[in-house]
Amino acid sequence: MDWIITAHIDNQTKTVDGVTFTNIHSGQKCAYGDSFYEYEVTSEKPDEFVKNVCCEFAYKCALPASQWREENRAKPSMENHFRSHFEFESRGEGRFFYRVTSPFAD
């Protein structure tokens, strides 16, 4: 592959394997807040394929937010809380939203 992925830069758009993602936000939304990396995504490919491309090329994902919440509730700890996690949702008609959250840890 001859492209360099720098899609964590605001407003940058990349297309990989038929999946186009545009970074709409990178970083904290408030002082001492979590860091968010958010993408608007379009593709005619299946949802799971699109999610995998986002996790590999837009911003490396860690674990699904649902798993992160479940494990935090089952065993609250700093180690569990400060793990990055992602959300991926279909918005219909080939549109998706992808977010990776890194909890604030200063």
C-alpha positions in Angstrom: 0.0 0.0 0.0 1.4 3.3 -1.0 -0.6 5.7 1.3 0.3 7.0 4.7 -2.6 7.1 7.1 -2.7 10.4 9.0 -6.5 10.3 9.4 -6.3 11.4 13.0 -5.9 15.0 11.8 -9.0 17.1 11.9 -11.0 17.3 8.6 -8.7 14.9 6.8 -10.4 12.5 4.4 -9.0 9.1 3.4 -10.4 6.2 1.3 -9.2 2.7 2.0 -10.7 -0.4 0.3 -13.9 1.4 -0.6 -14.4 3.0 2.8 -14.1 6.8 3.0 -13.6 8.3 6.5 -13.3 11.9 7.4 -12.0 12.9 10.8 -14.4 15.5 12.3 -12.8 15.8 15.8 -9.5 14.9 17.4 -8.6 15.6 21.0 -10.3 16.9 24.1 -13.6 18.7 24.0 -12.9 20.4 27.4 -10.0 21.0 29.8 -9.1 17.8 31.6 -11.6 15.8 29.5 -11.3 12.6 27.6 -9.8 12.6 24.1 -12.1 11.8 21.3 -11.3 10.8 17.7 -14.5 11.0 15.7 -15.1 10.0 12.1 -17.9 10.3 9.6 -17.7 7.2 7.3 -19.3 6.3 4.0 -19.2 3.0 2.2 -21.3 0.5 0.3 -19.5 -2.4 2.0 -21.0 -4.5 4.8 -21.0 -3.0 8.3 -18.4 -5.4 9.8 -16.0 -4.8 6.9 -16.4 -1.0 7.4 -15.8 -1.3 11.1 -12.6 -3.4 10.5 -11.2 -0.8 8.1 -11.9 2.0 10.6 -10.2 0.0 13.4 -7.2 -0.6 11.2 -6.8 2.6 9.2 -8.7 5.5 10.7 -7.6 5.1 14.4 -6.6 1.8 16.0 -9.4 0.6 18.2 -8.9 -1.1 21.4 -12.1 -2.7 22.7 -15.8 -2.0 22.1 -17.4 0.5 24.4 -20.0 -2.0 25.5 -17.3 -4.4 26.7 -15.4 -1.5 28.3 -18.6 -0.5 30.3 -19.4 -4.1 31.2 -15.9 -4.8 32.5 -15.8 -1.5 34.4 -19.1 -2.3 36.1 -18.1 -5.8 37.0 -14.7 -4.9 38.3 -14.2 -1.1 38.8 -10.5 -0.3 38.8 -8.2 2.4 37.4 -6.7 -0.2 35.1 -10.1 -1.0 33.6 -11.3 2.6 33.4 -8.3 4.1 31.6 -8.5 1.8 28.5 -9.3 3.3 25.1 -12.5 2.0 23.6 -14.5 2.6 20.4 -18.1 3.0 19.2 -19.2 2.2 15.7 -22.8 2.8 14.5 -24.6 2.6 11.2 -26.6 5.7 10.3 -28.2 4.1 7.3 -27.8 4.4 3.6 -24.0 3.7 3.7 -23.2 6.2 6.4 -21.5 5.4 9.7 -20.0 7.0 12.7 -16.8 5.8 14.4 -15.4 7.2 17.7 -12.4 6.2 19.7 -12.3 7.5 23.3 -9.2 7.7 25.4 -10.1 8.5 29.0 -8.2 11.5 30.5 -5.1 10.4 32.4 -2.9 13.3 33.3 
